[in-house]
Amino acid sequence: MGKAKLWVIVLVVGFLGGRARPADAKSLAGQLSSYIMRNGTSAVAGSVVADTLTPVIVQLASQATDFPVPPTTPGYVFVYNAELGVFERYTGSLGPVFLERAETLGANHAAFGVSYLYGNVDSFDGSNVAEGRPRFGGVFGNVATGFQMNSFSLPTHRFNLAGTYGITDNWDFGLLLPLVFTRLKTSGAAFLGNQTQAVPSFDESSFGVGDLLVRTKYRFGYLADFNFAGGLILRCPTGNADDFHGLGDWTVQPLLIISRAVGLNDFHANLGMEFNAGDSQRTRAIYGIGATLQTEALDWIALLLDIIGSSGLDDQTVTTQLRGGAAAVPDFLIFPSFGGPPPKLVPTSGGATVVTTLPRTDQVNLAVGLKFAIWGNALGYLNAIVPMTRQGLQADVISAAGVEYSF
C-alpha cells in the first residue's frame, strides 16, 4: 500500500471514529447532567433546579485532558552524505519528546510512534475541585435546595498514534491520532437549606478517538549557529468534547521553532499561538524551552528537561440556556465562581441564560524524563509532567511512555 493511501485511510478513520457514535449513546456529560438533575431534586419533590454545573465541567475538563503530544519529527533523523551519495542516520542528539526542534526527518524517510499518557484530573487551583463547594440549585418556597459535589476525579488514558513523512530534506508532514479512555467519578449530596442528604456516587467511562492533528514543519536553516524552523498544526475536532476526548473546536497553531546542537546536547525553544475557530476566548499562547542532555560515554541515553507552557489570552464565559418559561428558572443560583465573578442569571422570554466566567490561566509544566536507544532505529522514553503553576483544572502529575521508529 502506498504511503499516500495510508495517510488518506488514517484521515478517514480519524474523522469517522470521532463522529460515528450510536444515536442512543449518552456522553459522560449527558449522564452527569442526568445524575445531577435526578439527585438535585431528591430533597424536595417539585423543587426547581437547573443544571449549570455540567457545562462548566465540560469546558474545563476538555482542556485539562488535552495532554502534551510528541513532536512532529522523531529523535533519529537522516542527512544526505554527498560523498557516498546516500542518506545516513544523524548521530547527534536523541531529541525531545514534547517540544519541537528544528531538525527534519529527511527526504523520503518516514517514522512512526506510539505513546501513552496517564493523568487523574482532579485539582483546581491546587486543591480538589469538589470538597462540597461546587453547588447549584434554586428555591422551593423560601428554602434553598439543589446538589453539591463532594468529590471529583477524571482519570484519563491517552494512546497517541503518530506518523511523519519527509517530503523534502527540509519539509516534514505528519498525522497524530489519539485514542482516549476517560472515567468520570464523582459523589455528592442533595441539600435543603442547611440539611444535606447523601446520594449514590457516579462512576461512568468512555472510550473513543481524540482530536486528529495534521502537522507540518519546514526548516529554514541556520542563523548564528541557531537552527530555525516553522511549524503548523491543524486540529480536527474528531474527539467528543462531552466525553472529554477533544476540545470540540477546529484550531490552527503556527509555531516558531529554534534549536541549537552543542555536541550531543540539544537546546530548543518553541513559541506559537493556538487560534480557536469556534471560540476566540479559548485561543491560547503556546510556548516552551528545554534541553536534551547526553554524554559521549553514554550516547545511547539522554536526560530530558522541558518547560511547557500554555496561557489564555482572555477570561472564558460559559453560557447555559434554561428553557421552559418561568417554571424552569431558579429563583437564584448557588454555584462556585472558580475564582471569577459570580454567575449571572439573565431572564429571557423562553426561560433564562446563565453566564459563568472562568478566569484566564497560565499553565506551566515541567517535563522530566529519559530517552534511550532500544535497537536499530527504535527509541523509547519515560517521562513525568508536573505543574509549576496551580491555575485551572489539572492533573497533579502526568506519566508518559513511548516508542518511535524511523526508516
Secondary structure, DSSP 8 states (H G I E B T S, - for coil): --HHHHHHHHHHHHHHHHH---TT---HHHHHHHHHHHHHTSSSTT------SHHHHHHHHHHHT------SS-S--EEEETTTTEEEE--S----SSS--S----TT-EEEEEEEEEEEEEEETTEES-TT--EEEEEETTEEEEEEEEEEEEEEEEEEEEEEEEEETTEEEEEEEEEEEEEEEEEEEEEETTEEEE---EEEEEEEE--EEEEEEEEEEEETTEEEEEEEEEEE--S-GGGTSS-SS-EEEEEEEEEEEETTEEEEEEEEEEEESS-GGG-EEEEEEEEEE--STTTTEEEEEEEEEEEESS-EEEEEEEESSGGGS-SS-----TTS---EEEEETTEEEEEEEE---EEEEEEEEEEEEEETTEEEEEEEEEESS--SEEEEEEEEEEEEEE-
